[in-house]
């Protein structure tokens, strides 16, 4: 499932209007974005100008993407095992539920066409994405790897 922009403002402008970043910080990040081939939000977090949560909430408002808190959610182990952990780490996603040919995934980048294509090709499923922070997703993957001894 691809989300369409509801709020027609770039991520940087939303964060600027909320007072999270300055125009100087935004200018710096935008100039780095093309050179480093990274997302604006990634660079903002790396530079310490915004938190993962700031980026997540801005994306939620920009695209009306629902947040899925993973901390206390018990994953479906059989569904989890349908995907190699290294691919879940690569695409930063966790599958949480499957209903018929539709799988719900939680990801830090719900706009990723590559993630949707990967799921379609590898699992022959359509996907609907929810958003969470990269840290939450990494923590869940780490917990399941330790709990079940998967790599």
C-alpha positions as protocol buffer text, in pm:
chain_id: "A"
residue {
  index: 1
  type: UNK
  ca { x: 0 y: 0 z: 0 }
}
residue {
  index: 2
  type: UNK
  ca { x: 140 y: 336 z: -98 }
}
residue {
  index: 3
  type: UNK
  ca { x: 50 y: 643 z: 99 }
}
residue {
  index: 4
  type: UNK
  ca { x: -29 y: 972 z: -67 }
}
residue {
  index: 5
  type: UNK
  ca { x: 75 y: 1300 z: 81 }
}
residue {
  index: 6
  type: UNK
  ca { x: -220 y: 1460 z: 261 }
}
residue {
  index: 7
  type: UNK
  ca { x: -39 y: 1764 z: 396 }
}
residue {
  index: 8
  type: UNK
  ca { x: 136 y: 1919 z: 99 }
}
residue {
  index: 9
  type: UNK
  ca { x: 440 y: 2036 z: 290 }
}
residue {
  index: 10
  type: UNK
  ca { x: 781 y: 1876 z: 282 }
}
residue {
  index: 11
  type: UNK
  ca { x: 902 y: 1703 z: 596 }
}
residue {
  index: 12
  type: UNK
  ca { x: 1159 y: 1975 z: 662 }
}
residue {
  index: 13
  type: UNK
  ca { x: 898 y: 2250 z: 647 }
}
residue {
  index: 14
  type: UNK
  ca { x: 673 y: 2067 z: 894 }
}
residue {
  index: 15
  type: UNK
  ca { x: 963 y: 2033 z: 1138 }
}
residue {
  index: 16
  type: UNK
  ca { x: 1061 y: 2395 z: 1081 }
}
residue {
  index: 17
  type: UNK
  ca { x: 708 y: 2516 z: 1156 }
}
residue {
  index: 18
  type: UNK
  ca { x: 696 y: 2308 z: 1474 }
}
residue {
  index: 19
  type: UNK
  ca { x: 1020 y: 2470 z: 1589 }
}
residue {
  index: 20
  type: UNK
  ca { x: 1208 y: 2141 z: 1594 }
}
residue {
  index: 21
  type: UNK
  ca { x: 1476 y: 2252 z: 1348 }
}
residue {
  index: 22
  type: UNK
  ca { x: 1609 y: 2586 z: 1224 }
}
residue {
  index: 23
  type: UNK
  ca { x: 1620 y: 2705 z: 865 }
}
residue {
  index: 24
  type: UNK
  ca { x: 2000 y: 2681 z: 877 }
}
residue {
  index: 25
  type: UNK
  ca { x: 1983 y: 2317 z: 986 }
}
residue {
  index: 26
  type: UNK
  ca { x: 1731 y: 2240 z: 713 }
}
residue {
  index: 27
  type: UNK
  ca { x: 1946 y: 2406 z: 449 }
}
residue {
  index: 28
  type: UNK
  ca { x: 2248 y: 2204 z: 559 }
}
residue {
  index: 29
  type: UNK
  ca { x: 2054 y: 1878 z: 554 }
}
residue {
  index: 30
  type: UNK
  ca { x: 1902 y: 1944 z: 213 }
}
residue {
  index: 31
  type: UNK
  ca { x: 2244 y: 2009 z: 66 }
}
residue {
  index: 32
  type: UNK
  ca { x: 2374 y: 1682 z: 215 }
}
residue {
  index: 33
  type: UNK
  ca { x: 2073 y: 1475 z: 111 }
}
residue {
  index: 34
  type: UNK
  ca { x: 2165 y: 1441 z: -254 }
}
residue {
  index: 35
  type: UNK
  ca { x: 2536 y: 1393 z: -187 }
}
residue {
  index: 36
  type: UNK
  ca { x: 2482 y: 1121 z: 73 }
}
residue {
  index: 37
  type: UNK
  ca { x: 2179 y: 964 z: -98 }
}
residue {
  index: 38
  type: UNK
  ca { x: 1991 y: 947 z: 231 }
}
residue {
  index: 39
  type: UNK
  ca { x: 1647 y: 1054 z: 341 }
}
residue {
  index: 40
  type: UNK
  ca { x: 1600 y: 1397 z: 495 }
}
residue {
  index: 41
  type: UNK
  ca { x: 1479 y: 1243 z: 821 }
}
residue {
  index: 42
  type: UNK
  ca { x: 1779 y: 1011 z: 842 }
}
residue {
  index: 43
  type: UNK
  ca { x: 2022 y: 1300 z: 815 }
}
residue {
  index: 44
  type: UNK
  ca { x: 1827 y: 1512 z: 1064 }
}
residue {
  index: 45
  type: UNK
  ca { x: 1849 y: 1232 z: 1321 }
}
residue {
  index: 46
  type: UNK
  ca { x: 2216 y: 1158 z: 1248 }
}
residue {
  index: 47
  type: UNK
  ca { x: 2301 y: 1526 z: 1296 }
}
residue {
  index: 48
  type: UNK
  ca { x: 2102 y: 1537 z: 1619 }
}
residue {
  index: 49
  type: UNK
  ca { x: 1871 y: 1809 z: 1486 }
}
residue {
  index: 50
  type: UNK
  ca { x: 1557 y: 1598 z: 1533 }
}
residue {
  index: 51
  type: UNK
  ca { x: 1466 y: 1276 z: 1712 }
}
residue {
  index: 52
  type: UNK
  ca { x: 1330 y: 960 z: 1553 }
}
residue {
  index: 53
  type: UNK
  ca { x: 997 y: 1043 z: 1717 }
}
residue {
  index: 54
  type: UNK
  ca { x: 998 y: 1394 z: 1563 }
}
residue {
  index: 55
  type: UNK
  ca { x: 1043 y: 1243 z: 1218 }
}
residue {
  index: 56
  type: UNK
  ca { x: 781 y: 976 z: 1279 }
}
residue {
  index: 57
  type: UNK
  ca { x: 518 y: 1225 z: 1397 }
}
residue {
  index: 58
  type: UNK
  ca { x: 590 y: 1458 z: 1103 }
}
residue {
  index: 59
  type: UNK
  ca { x: 546 y: 1166 z: 859 }
}
residue {
  index: 60
  type: UNK
  ca { x: 228 y: 1063 z: 1038 }
}
residue {
  index: 61
  type: UNK
  ca { x: 80 y: 1409 z: 988 }
}
residue {
  index: 62
  type: UNK
  ca { x: 214 y: 1445 z: 634 }
}
residue {
  index: 63
  type: UNK
  ca { x: 74 y: 1114 z: 506 }
}
residue {
  index: 64
  type: UNK
  ca { x: -182 y: 1013 z: 772 }
}
residue {
  index: 65
  type: UNK
  ca { x: 16 y: 698 z: 840 }
}
residue {
  index: 66
  type: UNK
  ca { x: -94 y: 517 z: 1155 }
}
residue {
  index: 67
  type: UNK
  ca { x: 158 y: 458 z: 1432 }
}
residue {
  index: 68
  type: UNK
  ca { x: 195 y: 102 z: 1560 }
}
residue {
  index: 69
  type: UNK
  ca { x: 359 y: 74 z: 1904 }
}
residue {
  index: 70
  type: UNK
  ca { x: 565 y: -245 z: 1898 }
}
residue {
  index: 71
  type: UNK
  ca { x: 691 y: -243 z: 2257 }
}
residue {
  index: 72
  type: UNK
  ca { x: 419 y: -461 z: 2408 }
}
residue {
  index: 73
  type: UNK
  ca { x: 303 y: -641 z: 2097 }
}
residue {
  index: 74
  type: UNK
  ca { x: 350 y: -1018 z: 2075 }
}
residue {
  index: 75
  type: UNK
  ca { x: 444 y: -1106 z: 1717 }
}
residue {
  index: 76
  type: UNK
  ca { x: 309 y: -1405 z: 1529 }
}
residue {
  index: 77
  type: UNK
  ca { x: 617 y: -1628 z: 1524 }
}
residue {
  index: 78
  type: UNK
  ca { x: 512 y: -1823 z: 1213 }
}
residue {
  index: 79
  type: UNK
  ca { x: 459 y: -1501 z: 1019 }
}
residue {
  index: 80
  type: UNK
  ca { x: 783 y: -1359 z: 1154 }
}
residue {
  index: 81
  type: UNK
  ca { x: 970 y: -1669 z: 1031 }
}
residue {
  index: 82
  type: UNK
  ca { x: 840 y: -1624 z: 674 }
}
residue {
  index: 83
  type: UNK
  ca { x: 1095 y: -1346 z: 629 }
}
residue {
  index: 84
  type: UNK
  ca { x: 1473 y: -1374 z: 675 }
}
residue {
  index: 85
  type: UNK
  ca { x: 1586 y: -1157 z: 966 }
}
residue {
  index: 86
  type: UNK
  ca { x: 1863 y: -997 z: 757 }
}
residue {
  index: 87
  type: UNK
  ca { x: 1596 y: -876 z: 511 }
}
residue {
  index: 88
  type: UNK
  ca { x: 1382 y: -740 z: 795 }
}
residue {
  index: 89
  type: UNK
  ca { x: 1691 y: -556 z: 921 }
}
residue {
  index: 90
  type: UNK
  ca { x: 1776 y: -434 z: 571 }
}
residue {
  index: 91
  type: UNK
  ca { x: 1429 y: -294 z: 503 }
}
residue {
  index: 92
  type: UNK
  ca { x: 1363 y: -206 z: 871 }
}
residue {
  index: 93
  type: UNK
  ca { x: 1030 y: -383 z: 902 }
}
residue {
  index: 94
  type: UNK
  ca { x: 850 y: -635 z: 1118 }
}
residue {
  index: 95
  type: UNK
  ca { x: 549 y: -833 z: 994 }
}
residue {
  index: 96
  type: UNK
  ca { x: 270 y: -818 z: 1251 }
}
residue {
  index: 97
  type: UNK
  ca { x: -41 y: -974 z: 1100 }
}
residue {
  index: 98
  type: UNK
  ca { x: -161 y: -1156 z: 792 }
}
residue {
  index: 99
  type: UNK
  ca { x: -520 y: -1169 z: 674 }
}
residue {
  index: 100
  type: UNK
  ca { x: -560 y: -1372 z: 358 }
}
residue {
  index: 101
  type: UNK
  ca { x: -315 y: -1226 z: 103 }
}
residue {
  index: 102
  type: UNK
  ca { x: -251 y: -902 z: 296 }
}
residue {
  index: 103
  type: UNK
  ca { x: 28 y: -864 z: 547 }
}
residue {
  index: 104
  type: UNK
  ca { x: 53 y: -573 z: 790 }
}
residue {
  index: 105
  type: UNK
  ca { x: 407 y: -457 z: 850 }
}
residue {
  index: 106
  type: UNK
  ca { x: 556 y: -200 z: 1082 }
}
residue {
  index: 107
  type: UNK
  ca { x: 841 y: -3 z: 930 }
}
residue {
  index: 108
  type: UNK
  ca { x: 1038 y: 314 z: 981 }
}
residue {
  index: 109
  type: UNK
  ca { x: 993 y: 397 z: 611 }
}
residue {
  index: 110
  type: UNK
  ca { x: 631 y: 329 z: 514 }
}
residue {
  index: 111
  type: UNK
  ca { x: 687 y: 509 z: 183 }
}
residue {
  index: 112
  type: UNK
  ca { x: 942 y: 253 z: 62 }
}
residue {
  index: 113
  type: UNK
  ca { x: 837 y: 107 z: -271 }
}
residue {
  index: 114
  type: UNK
  ca { x: 1129 y: -138 z: -244 }
}
residue {
  index: 115
  type: UNK
  ca { x: 983 y: -285 z: 77 }
}
residue {
  index: 116
  type: UNK
  ca { x: 641 y: -337 z: -82 }
}
residue {
  index: 117
  type: UNK
  ca { x: 800 y: -496 z: -390 }
}
residue {
  index: 118
  type: UNK
  ca { x: 1018 y: -721 z: -173 }
}
residue {
  index: 119
  type: UNK
  ca { x: 712 y: -848 z: 15 }
}
residue {
  index: 120
  type: UNK
  ca { x: 518 y: -902 z: -309 }
}
residue {
  index: 121
  type: UNK
  ca { x: 804 y: -1094 z: -469 }
}
residue {
  index: 122
  type: UNK
  ca { x: 928 y: -1298 z: -172 }
}
residue {
  index: 123
  type: UNK
  ca { x: 608 y: -1371 z: 15 }
}
residue {
  index: 124
  type: UNK
  ca { x: 358 y: -1319 z: -269 }
}
residue {
  index: 125
  type: UNK
  ca { x: 157 y: -1095 z: -38 }
}
residue {
  index: 126
  type: UNK
  ca { x: 30 y: -741 z: -59 }
}
residue {
  index: 127
  type: UNK
  ca { x: 137 y: -515 z: 225 }
}
residue {
  index: 128
  type: UNK
  ca { x: -11 y: -239 z: 433 }
}
residue {
  index: 129
  type: UNK
  ca { x: 241 y: -39 z: 632 }
}
residue {
  index: 130
  type: UNK
  ca { x: 231 y: 120 z: 973 }
}
residue {
  index: 131
  type: UNK
  ca { x: 502 y: 344 z: 1112 }
}
residue {
  index: 132
  type: UNK
  ca { x: 734 y: 309 z: 1408 }
}
residue {
  index: 133
  type: UNK
  ca { x: 1080 y: 433 z: 1492 }
}
residue {
  index: 134
  type: UNK
  ca { x: 1393 y: 256 z: 1367 }
}
residue {
  index: 135
  type: UNK
  ca { x: 1497 y: 197 z: 1729 }
}
residue {
  index: 136
  type: UNK
  ca { x: 1171 y: 20 z: 1813 }
}
residue {
  index: 137
  type: UNK
  ca { x: 1201 y: -204 z: 1509 }
}
residue {
  index: 138
  type: UNK
  ca { x: 1565 y: -289 z: 1581 }
}
residue {
  index: 139
  type: UNK
  ca { x: 1475 y: -368 z: 1943 }
}
residue {
  index: 140
  type: UNK
  ca { x: 1197 y: -607 z: 1840 }
}
residue {
  index: 141
  type: UNK
  ca { x: 1422 y: -781 z: 1588 }
}
residue {
  index: 142
  type: UNK
  ca { x: 1698 y: -813 z: 1848 }
}
residue {
  index: 143
  type: UNK
  ca { x: 1455 y: -954 z: 2105 }
}
residue {
  index: 144
  type: UNK
  ca { x: 1319 y: -1216 z: 1865 }
}
residue {
  index: 145
  type: UNK
  ca { x: 1666 y: -1315 z: 1744 }
}
residue {
  index: 146
  type: UNK
  ca { x: 1775 y: -1372 z: 2103 }
}
residue {
  index: 147
  type: UNK
  ca { x: 1451 y: -1544 z: 2206 }
}
residue {
  index: 148
  type: UNK
  ca { x: 1438 y: -1786 z: 1913 }
}
residue {
  index: 149
  type: UNK
  ca { x: 1803 y: -1808 z: 1816 }
}
residue {
  index: 150
  type: UNK
  ca { x: 1744 y: -1694 z: 1461 }
}
residue {
  index: 151
  type: UNK
  ca { x: 1997 y: -1506 z: 1252 }
}
